[in-house]
Amino acid sequence: MIFFAFFISLIGIYIGAHFSDQPSNWIVIGLMITALIVPSKGLLRWKLPITFAAIGFLNFFVILIIISDLILVSLGQSISKTFILFSSLSFCFIGFYKGKKGPVINHIILPISNLPSEFDGFRIGQISDLHIGAMVRQKYVQDVVEKINSTNCHVVTLTGDIGDGFVKDYREEIHEIKNIKSQYGQFYVPGNHEYYWNGNEWLGAMNNIGMINLVNRGKIIYHNNRPLLLAGVPDPVSRINPDLAGILELNKEDNPDFKILLSHRPGIAISASEAGFDLQLSGHTHGGQFFPWTIVVKWVHKIHKGLHKVGTMWIYVNQGTGSWGPQLRLGSQTEIAIITLKKETNQITSS
């Protein structure tokens, strides 16, 4: 938190230097911006929406100031401060509108040549990175539940960062998740954010509303009398090592025809492919969420969104059903993924 406050104060001083000739004013502006953005423990909950809105605005504002400075150095001209202010507000308005609008349903048809015919048409719903918290409240969660229930999935998976606050503060929102329906049940692994807010409490809350916990566990379901394995691993923040080999060993007697792994982070994909999984479902990246992080995320995560092949395994990385921090989307899209297994097709389609 100290480093974050120091970093924000430097940004504030940088902004102040563009609006005043007096260095003392730069420091004042820097401290004002730091006080606005850095949350204080006693006022955390009510202040977070203000903090996140300010972060969203400053993101675009600072980027445009940097661009203006680069143009000034290279061409001897600069962008007017009025234009920078108007553009930053416009980007925020568009981004917040998209973020508040809620997720689209993204249908993915996954062709698998050796898929048993009994699994042809099997539908997997995925919710990831909902981030129930200060910005994602009951009405938003209700909308998510209604949308995924309309797709009539065989299973629904929740691949982490469903919660982003203390369980006691968001019981109504958690209770809404209980209304998710599917033929064989709902399966859950926590992400890093649940562990920031007491991971054991989140696991308990999700268990209590009927979500099937898959932390280093597997669950066999039978579809048209053929076995399918749903398994999950913990997020690295939990400091619990993923046990892919153990999961497969404990379920080998069932000889599953298709194996699905839930992992909040996509980085385990190579190991999952080598272990013999057929499909991995992940999230975490948000697709970068908004510019310029939609570009930066490509440097941080080899697979940052969408459908990819890793070895013999498919992986789908969800861009997030909700948003972290500013409920703002620009250059990415909140989504509910519906993945349909298809036998012996030659094309991947997504809408």
C-alpha positions as CSV (number, residue, x, y, z in Angstrom):
1,M,0.0,0.0,0.0
2,I,2.9,2.4,0.7
3,F,4.4,1.7,-2.7
4,F,1.0,2.3,-4.3
5,A,0.5,5.6,-2.5
6,F,4.0,6.7,-3.5
7,F,3.4,5.8,-7.1
8,I,0.0,7.7,-7.2
9,S,1.6,10.7,-5.6
10,L,4.3,10.8,-8.3
11,I,1.5,10.7,-10.9
12,G,-0.3,13.5,-9.1
13,I,2.9,15.6,-9.1
14,Y,3.3,14.9,-12.8
15,I,-0.2,16.1,-13.5
16,G,0.3,19.2,-11.2
17,A,3.4,20.2,-13.2
18,H,1.1,20.5,-16.3
19,F,-1.3,22.9,-14.5
20,S,0.9,25.1,-12.4
21,D,4.2,26.8,-12.6
22,Q,4.8,26.6,-8.8
23,P,6.5,23.4,-7.6
24,S,4.7,23.8,-4.2
25,N,1.4,23.4,-6.1
26,W,2.6,20.2,-7.8
27,I,3.0,18.6,-4.3
28,V,-0.4,19.9,-3.2
29,I,-2.0,18.4,-6.3
30,G,-0.1,15.2,-5.8
31,L,-1.3,14.8,-2.2
32,M,-4.9,15.6,-3.2
33,I,-4.9,12.9,-5.9
34,T,-3.3,10.5,-3.5
35,A,-5.9,11.1,-0.8
36,L,-8.7,10.6,-3.4
37,I,-7.4,7.3,-4.8
38,V,-5.6,5.5,-2.0
39,P,-8.3,3.9,0.1
40,S,-8.2,4.3,3.9
41,K,-9.1,1.3,6.0
42,G,-11.9,2.9,8.0
43,L,-13.6,4.4,5.0
44,L,-12.8,1.6,2.5
45,R,-16.2,0.3,1.4
46,W,-18.0,3.6,0.7
47,K,-14.9,5.2,-0.8
48,L,-14.1,2.4,-3.3
49,P,-16.6,3.5,-6.0
50,I,-15.1,7.0,-5.8
51,T,-11.6,5.6,-5.9
52,F,-12.3,3.3,-8.9
53,A,-14.0,6.1,-10.8
54,A,-11.0,8.3,-10.2
55,I,-8.6,5.6,-11.3
56,G,-10.5,5.1,-14.5
57,F,-10.4,8.8,-15.4
58,L,-6.8,9.2,-14.4
59,N,-5.8,6.2,-16.6
60,F,-6.9,8.0,-19.8
61,F,-6.0,11.5,-18.5
62,V,-2.3,10.5,-17.8
63,I,-2.0,8.5,-21.0
64,L,-3.1,11.5,-23.0
65,I,-0.8,13.8,-21.2
66,I,2.1,11.5,-21.9
67,I,1.2,11.4,-25.6
68,S,1.0,15.2,-25.6
69,D,4.5,15.4,-24.0
70,L,5.9,13.0,-26.6
71,I,4.4,15.1,-29.4
72,L,5.8,18.2,-27.8
73,V,9.3,16.7,-27.7
74,S,9.2,15.3,-31.2
75,L,7.2,17.9,-33.1
76,G,7.3,21.0,-30.9
77,Q,3.5,21.0,-30.5
78,S,1.2,19.8,-27.8
79,I,-2.4,18.7,-27.4
80,S,-4.6,21.3,-25.6
81,K,-5.5,20.5,-22.0
82,T,-9.2,21.1,-22.9
83,F,-9.0,18.3,-25.5
84,I,-7.2,16.0,-23.1
85,L,-9.9,16.6,-20.4
86,F,-12.8,16.2,-22.9
87,S,-11.3,13.0,-24.4
88,S,-10.6,11.4,-21.0
89,L,-14.2,12.0,-19.9
90,S,-15.5,10.6,-23.2
91,F,-13.4,7.5,-22.9
92,C,-14.6,7.0,-19.3
93,F,-18.3,7.5,-20.3
94,I,-18.0,4.9,-23.1
95,G,-16.1,2.5,-20.9
96,F,-18.3,2.7,-17.9
97,Y,-21.4,2.3,-20.2
98,K,-20.0,-0.9,-21.6
99,G,-18.9,-2.1,-18.2
100,K,-22.3,-1.5,-16.5
101,K,-24.2,-2.9,-19.5
102,G,-23.2,-6.4,-18.4
103,P,-21.8,-9.5,-20.2
104,V,-22.6,-10.8,-23.6
105,I,-23.2,-14.5,-24.2
106,N,-20.3,-15.8,-26.3
107,H,-21.0,-19.1,-28.0
108,I,-18.0,-21.2,-28.9
109,I,-18.3,-24.4,-30.9
110,L,-15.3,-26.6,-30.1
111,P,-14.6,-29.3,-32.7
112,I,-12.9,-32.5,-31.4
113,S,-12.2,-35.3,-33.8
114,N,-12.1,-38.2,-31.2
115,L,-15.0,-37.0,-29.2
116,P,-17.4,-39.8,-28.2
117,S,-20.7,-39.2,-30.0
118,E,-22.5,-39.3,-26.6
119,F,-20.8,-35.9,-25.8
120,D,-21.7,-34.3,-29.1
121,G,-23.6,-31.1,-28.2
122,F,-22.5,-31.1,-24.6
123,R,-22.7,-27.5,-23.3
124,I,-20.4,-26.0,-20.7
125,G,-21.2,-22.5,-19.3
126,Q,-18.4,-20.4,-17.9
127,I,-18.5,-17.5,-15.5
128,S,-15.2,-16.0,-14.5
129,D,-14.0,-12.9,-12.7
130,L,-17.4,-11.6,-11.7
131,H,-15.8,-9.6,-8.8
132,I,-18.8,-9.3,-6.6
133,G,-17.8,-6.2,-4.5
134,A,-18.2,-2.4,-4.3
135,M,-19.0,-2.1,-8.1
136,V,-20.7,-5.4,-8.9
137,R,-23.9,-5.6,-6.9
138,Q,-27.1,-7.6,-6.7
139,K,-28.8,-6.3,-9.9
140,Y,-25.7,-7.1,-12.0
141,V,-25.4,-10.6,-10.5
142,Q,-29.2,-11.2,-11.2
143,D,-28.6,-10.3,-14.8
144,V,-25.7,-12.7,-15.1
145,V,-27.8,-15.6,-13.5
146,E,-30.7,-14.9,-15.9
147,K,-28.4,-14.9,-18.9
148,I,-26.6,-18.1,-18.1
149,N,-29.8,-19.9,-17.2
150,S,-31.3,-19.0,-20.6
151,T,-28.6,-21.2,-22.3
152,N,-29.6,-24.5,-20.6
153,C,-26.1,-25.8,-20.0
154,H,-25.2,-29.3,-19.0
155,V,-22.7,-27.9,-16.5
156,V,-21.8,-24.4,-15.3
157,T,-18.3,-23.6,-14.2
158,L,-17.1,-20.7,-12.1
159,T,-13.4,-20.2,-12.6
160,G,-12.3,-17.8,-9.9
161,D,-12.5,-14.2,-8.7
162,I,-16.2,-14.5,-8.2
163,G,-15.9,-12.5,-5.0
164,D,-13.9,-9.3,-4.3
165,G,-14.7,-8.4,-0.7
166,F,-15.6,-9.9,2.6
167,V,-18.4,-12.5,2.5
168,K,-20.4,-10.8,5.2
169,D,-20.7,-7.6,3.1
170,Y,-22.1,-9.4,0.0
171,R,-24.4,-12.1,1.2
172,E,-27.4,-11.0,-1.0
173,E,-25.2,-11.1,-4.1
174,I,-23.8,-14.5,-3.2
175,H,-27.3,-15.8,-2.6
176,E,-28.2,-14.8,-6.2
177,I,-25.5,-17.2,-7.5
178,K,-27.5,-20.0,-5.8
179,N,-30.1,-19.5,-8.6
180,I,-27.8,-20.7,-11.3
181,K,-29.2,-23.9,-12.9
182,S,-27.7,-26.7,-15.0
183,Q,-28.3,-30.4,-15.6
184,Y,-25.3,-31.7,-13.7
185,G,-24.5,-28.9,-11.3
186,Q,-22.2,-25.9,-10.8
187,F,-18.4,-26.3,-10.3
188,Y,-16.1,-23.8,-8.7
189,V,-12.5,-22.9,-8.1
190,P,-11.4,-19.7,-6.3
191,G,-9.2,-17.1,-7.8
192,N,-6.6,-14.8,-6.3
193,H,-9.1,-12.2,-5.1
194,E,-11.1,-14.6,-3.0
195,Y,-7.9,-15.4,-1.1
196,Y,-7.3,-11.6,-0.6
197,W,-10.6,-11.5,1.3
198,N,-10.3,-14.7,3.3
199,G,-10.4,-17.6,0.9
200,N,-11.7,-20.1,3.4
201,E,-14.8,-18.0,4.0
202,W,-15.5,-17.8,0.2
203,L,-15.1,-21.5,-0.2
204,G,-17.5,-22.0,2.7
205,A,-20.0,-19.6,1.3
206,M,-19.9,-21.2,-2.2
207,N,-20.2,-24.7,-0.7
208,N,-23.3,-23.5,1.3
209,I,-25.1,-22.4,-1.9
210,G,-24.5,-25.6,-3.7
211,M,-21.3,-24.9,-5.7
212,I,-19.1,-28.0,-6.0
213,N,-15.6,-27.2,-4.8
214,L,-12.9,-28.5,-7.1
215,V,-9.7,-27.3,-5.4
216,N,-7.3,-30.2,-6.2
217,R,-10.4,-32.4,-6.7
218,G,-12.1,-34.2,-9.5
219,K,-15.8,-35.0,-10.1
220,I,-17.0,-37.6,-12.5
221,I,-20.4,-37.0,-14.2
222,Y,-22.1,-39.4,-16.6
223,H,-23.7,-38.0,-19.8
224,N,-25.5,-40.5,-21.9
225,N,-23.8,-43.2,-19.8
226,R,-20.3,-42.0,-20.6
227,P,-17.9,-40.6,-17.9
228,L,-16.6,-37.0,-18.0
229,L,-14.1,-35.6,-15.5
230,L,-14.4,-32.1,-14.2
231,A,-11.4,-31.1,-12.1
232,G,-9.9,-28.0,-10.6
233,V,-6.7,-26.5,-9.1
234,P,-6.1,-23.7,-6.6
235,D,-4.8,-20.3,-7.4
236,P,-1.0,-19.8,-6.7
237,V,-1.9,-17.1,-4.1
238,S,-3.3,-19.9,-1.9
239,R,0.2,-21.4,-1.6
240,I,-1.4,-24.8,-2.2
241,N,0.4,-26.7,-5.0
242,P,-1.7,-27.9,-7.9
243,D,-2.0,-31.7,-8.0
244,L,-2.8,-32.7,-11.5
245,A,-1.3,-36.1,-11.2
246,G,-3.2,-36.8,-7.9
247,I,-6.5,-35.8,-9.4
248,L,-6.1,-38.0,-12.4
249,E,-4.8,-40.9,-10.3
250,L,-7.9,-40.8,-8.0
251,N,-10.3,-40.8,-10.9
252,K,-8.5,-43.2,-13.3
253,E,-10.7,-46.2,-12.5
254,D,-13.7,-44.3,-14.0
255,N,-11.6,-44.0,-17.2
256,P,-13.2,-40.6,-18.2
257,D,-13.7,-40.1,-22.0
258,F,-13.2,-36.3,-21.7
259,K,-11.3,-34.3,-19.0
260,I,-11.9,-30.7,-18.2
261,L,-9.7,-28.6,-15.9
262,L,-10.7,-25.4,-14.2
263,S,-7.8,-23.1,-13.4
264,H,-8.2,-19.5,-12.6
265,R,-4.9,-18.6,-14.3
266,P,-4.1,-19.8,-17.8
267,G,-0.4,-20.3,-17.1
268,I,-0.8,-24.0,-16.1
269,A,-1.9,-24.9,-19.6
270,I,1.3,-26.7,-20.7
271,S,1.3,-28.9,-17.6
272,A,-2.4,-29.6,-18.0
273,S,-2.0,-30.6,-21.6
274,E,1.0,-32.9,-20.8
275,A,-1.1,-34.5,-18.0
276,G,-3.8,-35.4,-20.5
277,F,-6.6,-32.9,-20.1
278,D,-8.7,-32.2,-23.1
279,L,-10.0,-28.7,-22.2
280,Q,-8.9,-26.0,-19.7
281,L,-11.2,-23.1,-18.7
282,S,-9.5,-20.0,-17.2
283,G,-9.9,-16.3,-16.6
284,H,-7.8,-13.8,-14.6
285,T,-6.6,-11.6,-17.4
286,H,-9.8,-9.7,-18.2
287,G,-8.4,-9.4,-21.7
288,G,-6.6,-6.3,-20.3
289,Q,-10.1,-4.7,-19.4
290,F,-9.3,-1.3,-20.8
291,F,-6.7,0.6,-22.9
292,P,-3.7,0.6,-22.6
293,W,-3.8,-2.6,-20.5
294,T,-5.4,-4.4,-23.4
295,I,-2.0,-4.1,-25.0
296,V,0.1,-4.6,-22.0
297,V,-1.7,-7.9,-21.1
298,K,-0.3,-9.5,-24.3
299,W,3.2,-9.1,-22.9
300,V,2.3,-10.5,-19.5
301,H,0.2,-13.5,-20.5
302,K,1.0,-15.7,-23.4
303,I,-2.7,-16.6,-23.7
304,H,-4.7,-13.6,-22.6
305,K,-8.2,-14.2,-24.1
306,G,-10.2,-16.6,-26.3
307,L,-9.7,-20.1,-27.6
308,H,-6.3,-21.6,-28.2
309,K,-4.6,-25.0,-28.6
310,V,-1.8,-26.0,-26.3
311,G,-0.4,-29.3,-27.3
312,T,-3.4,-31.6,-27.7
313,M,-5.5,-29.6,-25.3
314,W,-7.9,-26.7,-26.0
315,I,-7.9,-23.7,-23.6
316,Y,-10.5,-21.0,-23.3
317,V,-9.6,-17.8,-21.4
318,N,-12.7,-15.8,-20.4
319,Q,-12.3,-12.0,-20.5
320,G,-14.3,-11.7,-17.3
321,T,-18.0,-11.7,-16.5
322,G,-17.5,-8.6,-14.4
323,S,-14.7,-6.1,-13.9
324,W,-12.1,-5.4,-11.3
325,G,-11.7,-1.9,-10.0
326,P,-13.3,0.6,-12.4
327,Q,-16.4,-1.1,-13.9
328,L,-15.0,0.1,-17.2
329,R,-14.4,-1.8,-20.5
330,L,-12.7,-0.3,-23.5
331,G,-11.0,-2.7,-25.9
332,S,-12.4,-5.8,-24.2
333,Q,-15.8,-7.2,-23.4
334,T,-17.4,-8.8,-20.4
335,E,-18.7,-12.2,-21.3
336,I,-20.4,-15.4,-20.3
337,A,-18.8,-18.2,-22.3
338,I,-20.9,-21.1,-23.6
339,I,-18.7,-23.9,-25.0
340,T,-20.4,-26.6,-27.0
341,L,-18.4,-29.8,-27.7
342,K,-18.8,-30.9,-31.3
343,K,-17.7,-34.1,-32.9
344,E,-15.6,-34.1,-36.2
345,T,-16.0,-30.6,-37.4
346,N,-13.2,-28.7,-39.1
347,Q,-13.9,-25.1,-38.0
348,I,-14.0,-23.2,-34.8
349,T,-16.8,-20.7,-34.6
350,S,-17.4,-17.9,-32.1
351,S,-20.0,-15.2,-31.8
